[in-house]
Amino acid sequence: MPSLFDSDPEDKSPATGGQSAIAYTDGGARGNPGPAGYGVHIVSADGETLAELSRFLGIQTNNFAEYSALLGALEWALANRVTQLRVVSDSELMVKQMQGRYKVASPGLRPLYDEARARARQLKLFRIEHVLRGKNKRADALANAAMDEGSKRSRANIEVLPAEGTPVQQKLLQTAPKRAPKGMRGIVKAGAIHLLDDELPDGTIVYVMCERDLK
């Protein structure tokens, strides 16, 4: 008997007996890690748009953003009584991990992977397949819109908070500080900057002004 997570690229039709949808997902991070976001375009079996999701994630990696997009699609499907979901993504790594063809080696991705599998098991039918980025344009545009909006808020030097997500996303998302600290002193050791006066959370973006004796 085939696994729930098996994907047959030649079989594009959902099974009968339940509400079905297709979710095109994409996530990205500018800098990897860097300002990250995801986009999800959900359509019916007839191609009618059912929903569009776009969310800024703070400072994260590409893979984190890709899994966040998948979780967003699954969350929407379960909330809207979709029983059959086909996910289309241009992340070959995530797709093959969800299919069981690649192992999940990253400790940071494992909780997202586990939750995605658990949510998918609540569906009557779940399929996931990989496509080239050119066939995922709307989801890519939504992800870039999220990153653009988040970057604007960061440049405005205001608080950047991720939108509400699943419990695992809320736990793992890193929150940017309200304002960049000013006048902080540090010293370079082995190529890394160590602050002398205070500490900053991981993922904080800083600008460095170097002061040295000129002889």
C-alpha positions in Angstrom: 0.0 0.0 0.0 1.5 3.4 -0.9 2.4 5.8 1.8 0.4 9.0 2.5 3.5 10.9 1.5 4.2 9.2 -1.8 3.9 11.4 -4.9 3.1 10.3 -8.4 4.0 13.1 -10.8 1.8 11.6 -13.5 -1.3 11.5 -11.3 -2.6 15.1 -11.0 -6.2 14.2 -10.0 -7.2 14.2 -6.4 -9.2 11.2 -5.1 -13.0 11.5 -5.0 -15.0 11.9 -1.8 -13.8 15.1 -0.3 -13.0 18.8 -0.8 -9.7 19.1 -2.6 -7.2 21.9 -3.2 -3.8 22.6 -4.7 -1.3 24.7 -2.8 1.7 26.3 -4.6 4.2 27.2 -1.9 7.5 29.2 -1.8 9.8 30.6 0.8 13.0 32.5 0.7 15.6 34.5 2.8 17.7 37.3 1.5 21.2 36.4 2.8 20.4 32.9 4.1 20.0 33.6 6.9 18.4 37.0 6.4 15.0 38.7 6.1 12.7 35.8 5.2 9.1 35.3 4.1 6.8 32.9 2.4 4.0 32.9 0.0 1.2 30.3 -0.7 -1.3 30.4 -3.6 -4.1 27.9 -3.1 -6.5 27.0 -5.9 -9.3 24.6 -6.4 -9.1 21.6 -8.7 -10.7 23.8 -11.4 -8.0 26.4 -11.0 -10.1 29.0 -9.0 -8.1 30.9 -6.4 -9.2 30.0 -2.9 -6.6 31.9 -0.8 -3.3 33.7 -1.0 -1.0 33.7 2.1 2.0 36.0 2.5 4.0 36.3 5.8 7.2 37.9 6.9 9.3 35.6 9.2 12.0 37.8 10.6 15.6 36.6 10.2 15.6 33.0 9.0 17.0 30.6 6.5 15.6 29.6 3.1 14.8 26.1 4.3 13.0 27.5 7.4 10.9 29.7 5.1 10.1 26.8 2.7 8.8 24.7 5.6 6.9 27.6 7.0 5.1 27.9 3.7 4.2 24.3 3.8 2.9 24.6 7.3 0.9 27.6 6.3 -0.8 25.7 3.5 -1.5 22.7 5.7 -2.9 25.0 8.4 -5.2 26.7 5.9 -6.4 23.3 4.5 -7.3 21.9 7.9 -9.0 25.1 9.0 -11.1 25.1 5.8 -12.1 21.4 5.8 -9.9 20.5 2.9 -9.4 16.7 3.0 -7.3 16.3 -0.1 -4.3 18.6 -0.7 -1.7 18.6 -3.4 1.4 20.8 -2.6 3.6 22.1 -5.4 7.0 23.5 -4.3 10.2 24.5 -6.0 12.2 23.3 -2.9 13.6 20.0 -4.0 15.1 19.4 -0.6 11.9 19.9 1.3 9.8 17.8 -1.1 12.2 14.9 -1.0 12.4 15.1 2.8 8.6 15.0 3.0 8.6 12.1 0.7 11.1 10.2 2.9 13.8 10.2 0.2 16.1 12.6 2.1 16.9 12.6 5.8 16.3 15.7 7.9 19.7 16.4 9.3 19.1 20.0 10.5 18.0 20.2 14.2 16.3 23.5 13.4 14.2 22.0 10.6 13.2 18.7 12.4 10.4 20.2 14.5 8.9 21.9 11.4 9.2 18.6 9.4 7.6 16.6 12.2 4.7 19.0 12.5 4.2 19.1 8.7 4.0 15.3 8.7 1.6 15.2 11.6 -0.7 17.8 9.9 -0.6 16.0 6.6 -1.7 12.8 8.3 -4.9 14.5 9.3 -5.8 14.8 5.6 -7.5 12.0 3.6 -5.0 12.5 0.8 -1.7 14.4 0.7 0.6 14.7 -2.2 3.7 16.9 -2.6 5.8 17.4 -5.8 8.7 19.5 -7.0 8.6 21.9 -9.9 11.0 24.5 -11.3 10.7 28.0 -10.0 9.3 29.2 -13.3 6.1 27.1 -12.7 5.6 28.6 -9.2 5.6 32.3 -10.0 2.6 33.4 -8.0 3.8 31.8 -4.7 7.3 33.3 -5.4 5.8 36.8 -5.9 3.9 36.5 -2.6 7.0 35.4 -0.8 9.0 38.3 -2.2 6.2 40.7 -1.2 6.5 39.5 2.4 10.2 40.0 2.3 9.9 43.4 0.8 7.4 44.5 3.5 9.5 43.1 6.3 12.6 44.8 4.9 10.8 48.2 4.7 9.8 47.9 8.4 13.4 47.0 9.3 14.8 50.0 7.5 12.2 52.2 9.2 13.9 51.1 12.5 10.7 50.0 14.1 9.7 46.8 15.8 9.7 43.8 13.5 7.5 40.9 14.7 6.6 37.8 12.8 2.9 37.3 12.2 1.1 34.7 14.3 1.8 31.1 13.1 1.7 27.6 14.3 3.0 26.9 17.9 6.2 25.5 16.4 6.7 28.5 14.2 6.1 30.8 17.2 8.7 29.0 19.2 11.4 29.0 16.6 10.9 32.4 15.0 13.5 35.0 16.0 12.2 38.5 16.8 14.2 41.5 15.7 14.9 44.1 18.4 12.7 47.3 18.5 15.7 49.6 17.8 19.3 48.9 16.8 21.6 49.7 19.8 23.9 52.6 19.4 27.4 53.3 20.7 28.1 49.7 21.7 31.8 48.8 22.1 33.3 45.5 21.0 36.6 43.8 20.3 37.6 41.4 17.5 38.9 37.9 18.6 39.6 35.2 16.1 37.6 37.0 13.4 34.5 37.4 15.6 33.2 40.6 17.3 32.6 40.3 21.0 30.6 43.0 22.6 32.0 44.6 25.8 29.0 46.4 27.2 25.9 44.3 26.3 24.6 41.3 24.4 22.4 41.0 21.3 20.1 38.1 20.4 21.2 35.8 17.6 20.1 37.0 14.1 20.4 40.7 14.9 21.7 42.7 11.9 24.3 45.2 12.9 26.4 47.9 11.2 30.1 48.1 12.3 32.2 51.2 12.4 35.9 50.3 12.9 38.0 52.5 15.2 41.8 51.9 15.1 45.1 53.7 15.6 46.4 55.0 12.3 50.2 55.1 12.3 
